[in-house]
């Protein structure tokens, strides 16, 4: 069980009841319970059973469940004061990021424990359960802020202390919008206010403008106090997530356009739908660029990349920060619109996409026109899972193409979807082909491994060791070309145990031509026999070799290579493409560090 990774005695000595919650295994283990708090639960149970137990026992407000607190990924300690019919407890839970578990600790306390605004709560809300109607959240981190929102007076008060005794800003929601919220986040902030007014508990992320002029990302989570079954007041936390957002951006984005990548978009949408974080109508859009192949074939891939980045910028400008915009294929985008209230607004956005994507380009003799075909599905009308929504958006998109392209189509059951229902959808085909192209999870793991380290040699060696284990290669290396001497030399080299270092410490560009001239147009060379390279293969005991060149302008700057010395197994297409992709990541990393170092 997960508790074996913890020092149990520390928590058992300090707390009367302790449970360990594993978010990975979806399990719970009760370490001790001297106050019979968990009497209704077995020692080992599912995470769902534990959450159901706590939601019935503690989280009596139907609009606030324990899962809302766990889903915030809080990195430190949270304390919650609760009272049942007989006893009063303080619940502390801690998040251990490295092993993805929460430690949930219970202690029985006396009735004189301090509550946030406890007098006001018991006086005003005694008719609906007093303190039971409000979960008191106190986050013990000075960098976090706190707020309360008087719904009737429409006033938000911000505090620096978790006892909420030292207000530093008192604003109406309109004043907040004018002074503290940047333009791109106005709609998100308005949704946040509307949710509190409606008595709905959720989590919202937006940028909050500070007096210094900076606008860091924050996440707000809150609870609602009710009077006569109507929302009266909200109490919550403002958590600084600026560093987390910037870190996520680096690993979740498409490298060319800056939009979300396909894997991240699917994960985000799936989590939203499963976690009940959507309160109204949502739309999923699949956008295919019509005739884009003609651009790449006739104007070149570099020109095509420029068009893609331009279209991505236009697409992002059309939608809110809270919406999900992703590039899911070479010439395809996906957009997920959260909590859209008016279909007329949706239609306006679709018209803007059609206008933004309708362009002509010329090579001087021939003109090429591109446009967009858009398919739209609706949650919950057309499905409540990502797979259902993407399948029906795909049907609608093909309907738009069949009727002449350069238009949108909103899914309806009348559309001819027999082929789509009987066979794999086009979106699933993209996903499958992408999975064959590269091993996405491995590539991003190694990307993070490189960029999380400040020691170049250590990070490269770790990356090469991981690559060796994952792709069964025996020697990995980076050779850099010294333009002054016109010599290649080993900058980095890693070998599997028992495999010697390459005998070639440096080689002239002219002698290396026997290999370089056999690279393809993308600068990739795969050698599965020693024909023409017998000298190199023989001295380094190579059976087969993959080379990936990294260029600086028109000239080769680096060669990143992978040798198999102990076997002659075939290089699988997925392995080749993954190694090529990883070589580009490593090359960009090394060139970037070289520039930083001023070398």
MARTI-55799 format. One record per residue (C-alpha): residue number from 0; z, y, x. Coordinates in nm, 2 decimals. Example, Ala and Ser with C-alpha at 12.3 -4.5 7.8 and 13.67 -1.06 7.14 Angstrom:
R   num       zz       yy       xx
R     0     0.78    -0.45     1.23
R     1     0.71    -0.11     1.37
END
This chain:
R   num       zz       yy       xx
R     0     0.00     0.00     0.00
R     1    -0.04     0.36     0.10
R     2     0.33     0.41     0.15
R     3     0.31     0.21     0.48
R     4     0.15     0.52     0.63
R     5     0.46     0.73     0.56
R     6     0.82     0.74     0.68
R     7     0.98     0.62     0.35
R     8     1.33     0.69     0.46
R     9     1.27     1.07     0.50
R    10     1.18     1.11     0.13
R    11     1.42     0.84     0.00
R    12     1.72     1.02     0.17
R    13     1.62     1.37     0.04
R    14     1.52     1.29    -0.32
R    15     1.66     1.08    -0.60
R    16     1.32     0.94    -0.71
R    17     0.99     0.93    -0.51
R    18     0.64     0.81    -0.60
R    19     0.33     0.80    -0.38
R    20     0.00     0.88    -0.55
R    21    -0.33     0.77    -0.38
R    22    -0.63     0.97    -0.49
R    23    -0.86     0.73    -0.30
R    24    -0.72     0.40    -0.45
R    25    -0.63     0.55    -0.79
R    26    -0.29     0.39    -0.75
R    27     0.08     0.48    -0.76
R    28     0.38     0.32    -0.58
R    29     0.74     0.41    -0.67
R    30     0.95     0.41    -0.35
R    31     1.29     0.47    -0.51
R    32     1.44     0.57    -0.84
R    33     1.82     0.62    -0.85
R    34     1.82     0.82    -1.17
R    35     1.59     0.58    -1.37
R    36     1.34     0.86    -1.41
R    37     1.05     0.61    -1.37
R    38     1.23     0.33    -1.57
R    39     0.93     0.28    -1.80
R    40     0.69     0.22    -1.51
R    41     0.65    -0.09    -1.28
R    42     0.68    -0.03    -0.90
R    43     0.31    -0.05    -0.86
R    44     0.08     0.09    -1.13
R    45    -0.25     0.27    -1.17
R    46    -0.28     0.64    -1.12
R    47    -0.38     0.68    -1.48
R    48    -0.07     0.50    -1.60
R    49     0.15     0.74    -1.39
R    50    -0.04     1.05    -1.52
R    51     0.01     0.93    -1.88
R    52     0.38     0.88    -1.82
R    53     0.42     1.23    -1.67
R    54     0.21     1.40    -1.93
R    55     0.43     1.25    -2.21
R    56     0.76     1.31    -2.03
R    57     0.71     1.65    -1.86
R    58     0.39     1.83    -1.95
R    59     0.46     1.88    -2.31
R    60     0.21     2.17    -2.35
R    61    -0.10     2.00    -2.48
R    62    -0.32     2.25    -2.28
R    63    -0.17     2.16    -1.94
R    64    -0.17     1.82    -1.78
R    65    -0.06     1.70    -1.44
R    66    -0.42     1.64    -1.33
R    67    -0.49     2.02    -1.34
R    68    -0.23     2.06    -1.05
R    69    -0.36     1.76    -0.86
R    70    -0.72     1.87    -0.88
R    71    -0.64     2.20    -0.70
R    72    -0.61     2.01    -0.37
R    73    -0.29     2.21    -0.29
R    74    -0.22     2.17     0.08
R    75     0.15     2.24     0.08
R    76     0.45     2.21    -0.15
R    77     0.46     2.28    -0.52
R    78     0.79     2.28    -0.72
R    79     0.81     2.25    -1.10
R    80     1.12     2.29    -1.31
R    81     1.13     2.09    -1.64
R    82     1.38     2.00    -1.90
R    83     1.38     1.70    -2.14
R    84     1.62     1.63    -2.43
R    85     1.91     1.53    -2.20
R    86     1.85     1.64    -1.84
R    87     1.69     1.90    -1.62
R    88     1.48     1.81    -1.32
R    89     1.30     1.98    -1.03
R    90     0.97     1.81    -0.93
R    91     0.83     1.87    -0.58
R    92     0.50     1.73    -0.48
R    93     0.32     1.76    -0.15
R    94    -0.04     1.69    -0.06
R    95    -0.12     1.50     0.27
R    96    -0.48     1.59     0.34
R    97    -0.54     1.34     0.62
R    98    -0.47     1.04     0.40
R    99    -0.55     1.20     0.06
R   100    -0.22     1.13    -0.11
R   101     0.04     1.32    -0.31
R   102     0.42     1.26    -0.26
R   103     0.59     1.31    -0.59
R   104     0.96     1.37    -0.57
R   105     1.22     1.41    -0.86
R   106     1.57     1.54    -0.84
R   107     1.82     1.60    -1.13
R   108     1.96     1.95    -1.12
R   109     2.22     2.16    -1.30
R   110     2.14     2.39    -1.59
R   111     2.19     2.71    -1.38
R   112     1.88     2.67    -1.17
R   113     1.66     2.98    -1.16
R   114     1.34     2.98    -1.37
R   115     1.06     3.24    -1.36
R   116     1.13     3.50    -1.63
R   117     1.36     3.24    -1.80
R   118     1.54     3.48    -2.03
R   119     1.21     3.62    -2.17
R   120     1.07     3.27    -2.21
R   121     1.37     3.13    -2.40
R   122     1.42     3.43    -2.62
R   123     1.06     3.47    -2.72
R   124     0.94     3.11    -2.74
R   125     1.25     2.92    -2.85
R   126     1.08     2.83    -3.17
R   127     0.81     2.62    -2.99
R   128     1.03     2.43    -2.75
R   129     1.16     2.71    -2.52
R   130     1.11     2.62    -2.15
R   131     0.93     2.30    -2.25
R   132     0.63     2.51    -2.35
R   133     0.58     2.64    -2.00
R   134     0.54     2.46    -1.68
R   135     0.69     2.67    -1.40
R   136     0.48     2.66    -1.09
R   137     0.63     2.80    -0.76
R   138     0.40     2.76    -0.46
R   139     0.60     2.80    -0.14
R   140     0.33     2.98     0.06
R   141     0.35     3.34     0.14
R   142    -0.03     3.38     0.15
R   143    -0.05     3.30    -0.22
R   144    -0.01     3.56    -0.49
R   145     0.12     3.53    -0.85
R   146     0.04     3.69    -1.18
R   147     0.12     3.70    -1.55
R   148    -0.11     3.81    -1.83
R   149     0.03     3.96    -2.15
R   150    -0.25     3.85    -2.39
R   151    -0.14     4.08    -2.67
R   152    -0.12     4.39    -2.45
R   153    -0.42     4.28    -2.23
R   154    -0.23     4.36    -1.91
R   155    -0.24     4.16    -1.59
R   156     0.06     4.20    -1.35
R   157     0.02     4.08    -0.99
R   158     0.32     3.98    -0.78
R   159     0.38     3.89    -0.41
R   160     0.69     3.68    -0.47
R   161     0.71     3.35    -0.67
R   162     1.01     3.48    -0.86
R   163     0.78     3.75    -1.00
R   164     1.03     4.03    -0.95
R   165     0.81     4.25    -0.73
R   166     0.49     4.36    -0.90
R   167     0.24     4.54    -0.68
R   168    -0.04     4.60    -0.92
R   169    -0.05     4.63    -1.30
R   170    -0.40     4.65    -1.46
R   171    -0.58     4.60    -1.79
R   172    -0.86     4.35    -1.77
R   173    -1.11     4.63    -1.79
R   174    -0.95     4.80    -1.49
R   175    -0.96     4.46    -1.31
R   176    -1.33     4.43    -1.37
R   177    -1.39     4.78    -1.25
R   178    -1.17     4.78    -0.94
R   179    -1.10     4.42    -0.82
R   180    -1.41     4.21    -0.92
R   181    -1.75     4.22    -0.74
R   182    -2.06     4.24    -0.96
R   183    -2.17     3.88    -0.90
R   184    -1.83     3.74    -1.03
R   185    -1.79     3.95    -1.35
R   186    -1.90     3.67    -1.58
R   187    -1.67     3.42    -1.41
R   188    -1.38     3.66    -1.44
R   189    -1.46     3.72    -1.81
R   190    -1.46     3.35    -1.87
R   191    -1.12     3.33    -1.70
R   192    -0.98     3.60    -1.94
R   193    -1.14     3.44    -2.24
R   194    -0.99     3.10    -2.15
R   195    -0.64     3.24    -2.14
R   196    -0.69     3.42    -2.47
R   197    -0.80     3.10    -2.63
R   198    -0.51     2.90    -2.49
R   199    -0.73     2.69    -2.26
R   200    -0.60     2.59    -1.92
R   201    -0.86     2.56    -1.64
R   202    -0.93     2.66    -1.28
R   203    -1.15     2.95    -1.18
R   204    -1.29     3.05    -0.84
R   205    -1.41     3.41    -0.78
R   206    -1.38     3.69    -0.52
R   207    -1.10     3.94    -0.55
R   208    -1.15     4.28    -0.40
R   209    -0.87     4.38    -0.17
R   210    -0.76     4.74    -0.08
R   211    -0.91     4.68     0.27
R   212    -1.26     4.64     0.11
R   213    -1.28     4.27     0.19
R   214    -1.34     4.03    -0.10
R   215    -1.20     3.68    -0.01
R   216    -1.25     3.39    -0.24
R   217    -0.95     3.30    -0.45
R   218    -0.87     3.02    -0.69
R   219    -0.66     3.09    -1.00
R   220    -0.46     2.82    -1.18
R   221    -0.22     2.90    -1.46
R   222    -0.02     2.78    -1.76
R   223     0.01     2.92    -2.11
R   224     0.32     3.01    -2.31
R   225     0.27     2.98    -2.69
R   226     0.44     3.16    -2.98
R   227     0.38     3.01    -3.33
R   228     0.11     2.79    -3.18
R   229    -0.08     3.10    -3.05
R   230    -0.12     3.18    -2.68
R   231     0.12     3.46    -2.59
R   232     0.14     3.49    -2.22
R   233    -0.01     3.32    -1.91
R   234     0.17     3.26    -1.57
R   235    -0.02     3.16    -1.27
R   236    -0.10     3.15    -0.90
R   237    -0.37     3.32    -0.70
R   238    -0.46     3.09    -0.41
R   239    -0.65     3.21    -0.10
R   240    -0.94     2.96    -0.06
R   241    -1.18     3.18     0.15
R   242    -1.17     2.96     0.46
R   243    -1.22     2.64     0.25
R   244    -1.52     2.79     0.07
R   245    -1.69     2.89     0.40
R   246    -1.63     2.55     0.54
R   247    -1.77     2.37     0.23
R   248    -2.07     2.60     0.24
R   249    -2.17     2.47     0.59
R   250    -2.16     2.10     0.49
R   251    -2.28     2.11     0.13
R   252    -2.59     2.32     0.16
R   253    -2.96     2.25     0.21
R   254    -3.03     2.37     0.57
R   255    -3.35     2.55     0.48
R   256    -3.27     2.74     0.16
R   257    -2.89     2.77     0.16
R   258    -2.88     2.61    -0.19
R   259    -2.66     2.31    -0.26
R   260    -2.82     1.98    -0.13
R   261    -2.90     1.71    -0.38
R   262    -2.60     1.48    -0.30
R   263    -2.35     1.77    -0.34
R   264    -2.51     1.90    -0.66
R   265    -2.48     1.55    -0.82
R   266    -2.12     1.51    -0.71
R   267    -2.02     1.86    -0.84
R   268    -2.18     1.81    -1.18
R   269    -2.04     1.46    -1.21
R   270    -1.69     1.59    -1.13
R   271    -1.72     1.87    -1.38
R   272    -1.82     1.64    -1.66
R   273    -1.57     1.37    -1.58
R   274    -1.28     1.61    -1.53
R   275    -1.32     1.79    -1.87
R   276    -1.37     2.13    -1.69
R   277    -1.65     2.23    -1.92
R   278    -1.55     2.39    -2.25
R   279    -1.88     2.47    -2.41
R   280    -2.25     2.41    -2.40
R   281    -2.40     2.34    -2.06
R   282    -2.77     2.31    -1.95
R   283    -2.93     2.11    -1.67
R   284    -3.27     2.24    -1.54
R   285    -3.51     2.05    -1.33
R   286    -3.78     2.28    -1.17
R   287    -4.09     2.15    -1.00
R   288    -4.32     2.38    -0.81
R   289    -4.68     2.32    -0.94
R   290    -4.95     2.28    -0.67
R   291    -4.71     2.33    -0.38
R   292    -4.88     2.05    -0.18
R   293    -5.19     2.27    -0.15
R   294    -4.98     2.53     0.03
R   295    -4.85     2.29     0.28
R   296    -5.19     2.12     0.34
R   297    -5.39     2.45     0.38
R   298    -5.14     2.71     0.50
R   299    -4.91     2.50     0.70
R   300    -4.55     2.37     0.66
R   301    -4.40     2.68     0.83
R   302    -4.56     2.90     0.56
R   303    -4.45     2.65     0.29
R   304    -4.09     2.68     0.42
R   305    -4.11     3.06     0.40
R   306    -4.22     3.03     0.04
R   307    -3.94     2.78    -0.04
R   308    -3.67     3.02     0.10
R   309    -3.81     3.31    -0.09
R   310    -3.82     3.12    -0.42
R   311    -3.46     2.99    -0.36
R   312    -3.34     3.35    -0.31
R   313    -3.51     3.46    -0.64
R   314    -3.37     3.16    -0.82
R   315    -3.01     3.23    -0.70
R   316    -3.04     3.59    -0.81
R   317    -3.12     3.48    -1.16
R   318    -2.80     3.28    -1.21
R   319    -2.42     3.34    -1.19
R   320    -2.20     3.24    -0.90
R   321    -2.04     2.98    -1.12
R   322    -2.37     2.80    -1.18
R   323    -2.49     2.52    -0.95
R   324    -2.83     2.58    -0.78
R   325    -2.97     2.30    -0.56
R   326    -3.28     2.19    -0.38
R   327    -3.32     1.82    -0.46
R   328    -3.66     1.75    -0.30
R   329    -3.94     1.90    -0.10
R   330    -4.06     2.12    -0.38
R   331    -3.80     2.07    -0.65
R   332    -3.48     2.25    -0.76
R   333    -3.20     2.18    -1.00
R   334    -2.98     2.43    -1.18
R   335    -2.67     2.35    -1.39
R   336    -2.55     2.62    -1.62
R   337    -2.18     2.60    -1.71
R   338    -2.03     2.71    -2.04
R   339    -2.34     2.90    -2.17
R   340    -2.27     3.04    -2.51
R   341    -2.60     3.18    -2.63
R   342    -2.94     2.99    -2.62
R   343    -3.11     3.33    -2.62
R   344    -2.96     3.40    -2.28
R   345    -3.09     3.06    -2.16
R   346    -3.44     3.14    -2.28
R   347    -3.42     3.47    -2.09
R   348    -3.33     3.29    -1.77
R   349    -3.61     3.04    -1.81
R   350    -3.86     3.33    -1.86
R   351    -3.73     3.49    -1.54
R   352    -3.78     3.16    -1.35
R   353    -4.14     3.13    -1.47
R   354    -4.21     3.48    -1.36
R   355    -4.04     3.44    -1.02
R   356    -4.23     3.12    -0.94
R   357    -4.58     3.23    -1.05
R   358    -4.74     3.36    -0.73
R   359    -5.08     3.34    -0.55
R   360    -5.13     3.30    -0.17
R   361    -5.45     3.32     0.04
R   362    -5.57     3.20     0.38
R   363    -5.84     3.47     0.38
R   364    -6.11     3.25     0.21
R   365    -5.93     3.06    -0.06
R   366    -5.66     3.16    -0.30
R   367    -5.38     2.91    -0.39
R   368    -5.17     2.96    -0.70
R   369    -4.82     2.81    -0.76
R   370    -4.61     2.81    -1.07
R   371    -4.31     2.62    -1.22
R   372    -4.27     2.34    -1.47
R   373    -3.92     2.33    -1.60
R   374    -3.74     2.06    -1.80
R   375    -3.41     2.14    -1.98
R   376    -3.14     1.91    -2.12
R   377    -2.82     2.01    -2.30
R   378    -2.46     1.90    -2.27
R   379    -2.32     1.75    -2.48
R   380    -2.61     1.72    -2.72
R   381    -2.84     1.52    -2.48
R   382    -2.57     1.33    -2.29
R   383    -2.23     1.36    -2.12
R   384    -2.31     1.22    -1.78
R   385    -2.53     1.34    -1.49
R   386    -2.76     1.04    -1.52
R   387    -2.82     1.10    -1.89
R   388    -2.88     1.47    -1.85
R   389    -3.11     1.44    -1.55
R   390    -3.31     1.17    -1.72
R   391    -3.38     1.38    -2.03
R   392    -3.45     1.69    -1.83
R   393    -3.70     1.48    -1.64
R   394    -3.87     1.38    -1.96
R   395    -3.89     1.75    -2.07
R   396    -4.03     1.86    -1.73
R   397    -4.31     1.60    -1.76
R   398    -4.37     1.73    -2.11
R   399    -4.42     2.08    -1.96
R   400    -4.66     1.95    -1.70
R   401    -4.87     1.76    -1.96
R   402    -4.91     2.07    -2.16
R   403    -5.06     2.28    -1.88
R   404    -4.78     2.35    -1.63
R   405    -4.63     2.71    -1.57
R   406    -4.39     2.67    -1.87
R   407    -4.06     2.52    -1.97
R   408    -3.98     2.25    -2.22
R   409    -3.63     2.18    -2.38
R   410    -3.57     1.81    -2.44
R   411    -3.59     1.67    -2.79
R   412    -3.59     1.32    -2.91
R   413    -3.95     1.37    -3.04
R   414    -4.08     1.38    -2.69
R   415    -4.27     1.08    -2.57
R   416    -4.00     0.92    -2.34
R   417    -4.10     0.55    -2.37
R   418    -4.21     0.52    -2.01
R   419    -3.91     0.71    -1.88
R   420    -3.66     0.49    -2.08
R   421    -3.84     0.17    -1.97
R   422    -3.87     0.26    -1.60
R   423    -3.68     0.44    -1.33
R   424    -3.68     0.82    -1.38
R   425    -3.85     1.05    -1.14
R   426    -3.52     1.21    -1.03
R   427    -3.38     0.86    -0.95
R   428    -3.69     0.79    -0.75
R   429    -3.63     1.10    -0.54
R   430    -3.27     0.99    -0.49
R   431    -3.38     0.64    -0.39
R   432    -3.65     0.77    -0.15
R   433    -3.41     1.02     0.00
R   434    -3.17     0.73     0.06
R   435    -3.44     0.55     0.25
R   436    -3.53     0.86     0.45
R   437    -3.19     0.92     0.60
R   438    -2.84     0.80     0.57
R   439    -2.70     1.12     0.42
R   440    -2.32     1.04     0.45
R   441    -2.35     0.94     0.81
R   442    -2.55     1.24     0.91
R   443    -2.31     1.48     0.75
R   444    -2.01     1.30     0.90
R   445    -2.16     1.35     1.25
R   446    -2.25     1.71     1.17
R   447    -1.88     1.78     1.09
R   448    -1.77     1.59     1.40
R   449    -1.98     1.82     1.62
R   450    -1.89     2.15     1.45
R   451    -1.52     2.08     1.42
R   452    -1.48     2.04     1.80
R   453    -1.47     2.32     2.06
R   454    -1.53     2.08     2.36
R   455    -1.90     2.02     2.39
R   456    -1.88     1.71     2.61
R   457    -1.61     1.55     2.40
R   458    -1.80     1.61     2.07
R   459    -2.13     1.48     2.20
R   460    -1.97     1.17     2.34
R   461    -1.79     1.11     2.01
R   462    -2.12     1.16     1.82
R   463    -2.31     0.92     2.05
R   464    -2.04     0.66     2.03
R   465    -2.05     0.67     1.65
R   466    -2.44     0.66     1.65
R   467    -2.43     0.35     1.88
R   468    -2.20     0.17     1.65
R   469    -2.38     0.26     1.33
R   470    -2.74     0.21     1.45
R   471    -2.70    -0.06     1.72
R   472    -2.83     0.14     2.02
R   473    -2.70     0.09     2.37
R   474    -2.76     0.41     2.55
R   475    -2.78     0.77     2.41
R   476    -2.87     1.08     2.62
R   477    -2.98     1.44     2.63
R   478    -3.23     1.55     2.89
R   479    -3.28     1.93     2.94
R   480    -3.59     2.09     3.10
R   481    -3.51     2.34     3.37
R   482    -3.80     2.59     3.34
R   483    -3.74     2.72     3.69
R   484    -3.78     2.39     3.86
R   485    -3.99     2.22     3.59
R   486    -3.75     1.92     3.61
R   487    -3.58     1.72     3.34
R   488    -3.21     1.63     3.41
R   489    -2.94     1.45     3.22
R   490    -2.72     1.70     3.04
R   491    -2.53     1.43     2.85
R   492    -2.53     1.05     2.86
R   493    -2.33     0.78     2.69
R   494    -2.36     0.40     2.74
R   495    -2.22     0.11     2.55
R   496    -1.97    -0.10     2.75
R   497    -2.16    -0.32     3.00
R   498    -2.47    -0.11     2.99
R   499    -2.54     0.10     3.31
R   500    -2.62     0.46     3.32
R   501    -2.99     0.54     3.36
R   502    -3.12     0.53     3.71
R   503    -3.32     0.85     3.63
R   504    -3.09     1.15     3.70
R   505    -3.38     1.39     3.71
R   506    -3.76     1.36     3.66
R   507    -4.04     1.62     3.70
R   508    -4.23     1.73     3.39
R   509    -4.55     1.59     3.53
R   510    -4.40     1.24     3.58
R   511    -4.25     1.25     3.23
R   512    -4.59     1.32     3.08
R   513    -4.65     0.94     3.07
R   514    -4.40     0.94     2.79
R   515    -4.43     1.29     2.64
R   516    -4.81     1.26     2.59
R   517    -4.74     0.96     2.36
R   518    -4.52     1.16     2.13
R   519    -4.66     1.22     1.78
R   520    -4.74     1.57     1.64
R   521    -4.37     1.61     1.54
R   522    -4.25     1.54     1.90
R   523    -4.12     1.19     1.82
R   524    -4.19     0.89     2.05
R   525    -4.11     0.53     1.96
R   526    -4.17     0.27     2.23
R   527    -4.13    -0.09     2.13
R   528    -4.30    -0.24     2.44
R   529    -4.31    -0.14     2.81
R   530    -4.69    -0.09     2.81
R   531    -4.76     0.22     3.02
R   532    -4.39     0.28     3.09
R   533    -4.31    -0.04     3.28
R   534    -4.13     0.15     3.57
R   535    -3.89     0.33     3.34
R   536    -3.83     0.03     3.11
R   537    -3.77    -0.21     3.40
R   538    -3.53    -0.01     3.61
R   539    -3.32     0.09     3.30
R   540    -3.33    -0.26     3.13
R   541    -3.48    -0.10     2.82
R   542    -3.62    -0.33     2.55
R   543    -3.72    -0.04     2.32
R   544    -3.67     0.33     2.30
R   545    -3.68     0.63     2.06
R   546    -3.73     0.98     2.19
R   547    -3.69     1.31     1.99
R   548    -3.80     1.63     2.15
R   549    -3.65     1.97     2.06
R   550    -3.87     2.27     2.12
R   551    -3.79     2.63     2.21
R   552    -4.10     2.82     2.09
R   553    -4.40     2.61     2.20
R   554    -4.22     2.44     2.49
R   555    -4.00     2.13     2.50
R   556    -3.64     2.23     2.57
R   557    -3.45     1.90     2.51
R   558    -3.53     1.53     2.48
R   559    -3.27     1.33     2.29
R   560    -3.31     0.96     2.34
R   561    -3.18     0.62     2.22
R   562    -3.23     0.30     2.41
R   563    -3.19    -0.06     2.31
R   564    -3.12    -0.27     2.62
R   565    -2.99    -0.60     2.48
R   566    -3.22    -0.69     2.20
R   567    -3.58    -0.64     2.07
R   568    -3.49    -0.59     1.70
R   569    -3.71    -0.38     1.49
R   570    -3.64    -0.01     1.43
R   571    -3.59     0.02     1.05
R   572    -3.75     0.33     0.89
R   573    -3.42     0.46     0.77
R   574    -3.27     0.42     1.12
R   575    -3.56     0.61     1.28
R   576    -3.55     0.90     1.03
R   577    -3.17     0.92     1.05
R   578    -3.18     0.94     1.43
R   579    -3.45     1.20     1.42
R   580    -3.25     1.41     1.17
R   581    -2.93     1.36     1.38
R   582    -3.12     1.46     1.70
R   583    -3.22     1.79     1.53
R   584    -2.86     1.85     1.44
R   585    -2.75     1.78     1.80
R   586    -3.03     1.99     1.94
R   587    -2.94     2.29     1.72
R   588    -2.57     2.25     1.82
R   589    -2.64     2.24     2.19
R   590    -2.89     2.53     2.18
R   591    -2.63     2.73     1.98
R   592    -2.35     2.66     2.22
R   593    -2.58     2.74     2.51
R   594    -2.65     3.08     2.36
R   595    -2.28     3.14     2.29
R   596    -2.20     3.06     2.65
R   597    -2.47     3.30     2.77
R   598    -2.63     3.02     2.99
END
